Amino acid sequence: MVQSAVEETIDVEPMIRRYLDGDEAAFDELVGHTKRGAYALAYRWTRNQENAFDIVQEAYIKLFKFLPKWDYTCRVQTWLYRVVTNICIDKHRRQRLQLVPLDEARETNEFANNENDNPRQALQAREWRTLLEAGIRELPRRMQEAVRLRYAGGMTIKEIAEVQKSSIGTIKATLHQATRKLQSRLGNL
C-alpha cells in the first residue's frame, strides 16, 4: 500500500497573508510545511538528491517571486507541485534524467510492507516492481506523470488535473488508459 508523500492538508493561506504583510518568517514557515512533498516529487524524477534539492530550490525561488501576485485560486502545494513537475520535465528534456523506479521509492518509506520476512517474496516483489516500472516507462509522458503523481505521489485526481492543467475527466481517462495498458502488458504475470 502506498503512503502519501504529500503533506497533510494545512491551511497555508494565513502564512501567505502574513508574509505579504511583511512577516518574512511566514515564508520560512510556508517552506517548512511544503518542502517534504516537493522534494519527494523532485527526487522521484531525478533519482539524485542534489538534483532534487536544486529543483526544489528553483521552485521556491519562483514561489517567492510569485507570492506578491498570489490570487488564492488554488492551493500553494498544488501550484508548487506543478512548478516542480515542470522544472523536472524541462531538465529531463535537456539532460535526459531518468525517472525513479517505484522500487527505489521504498527508500523514502513509500511502500509499507515487510518483504524482508520472506526472501522469496522479497525477490518476487522486486521483480514485479521492475516489470511495473518498465511498463510505466513505456507509457506516453503525460500518462507516466499522472501515474507517478497519483500512485507514488499520493495526489488526488483534482490535484493532478491542476498540475497537468487538464480536466478531472481527462485525468480519470488518462489513469484508466494507463492502467489498461499496464494490465495488458503485465497481464500474464
Buried (B, 14 or more C-beta within 10 A) or exposed (E): EBEBBBBEEBEBEEBBEBBEEEEEEBBEBBBEBBBBBBBBBBBBBBBBEEBBBBBBEBBBEBBEEEBEEBEEEBBBBBBBBBBBBBBBBEBBEEEEBEBBBBBBBBEBEBBEEEBEEEEEEBEEBEEBBEBBBEBBEEBEEBBBBBBBBBBBBBBBBEBBBBBBEBEEEBBBEBBEBBEEBBEEBEEEE
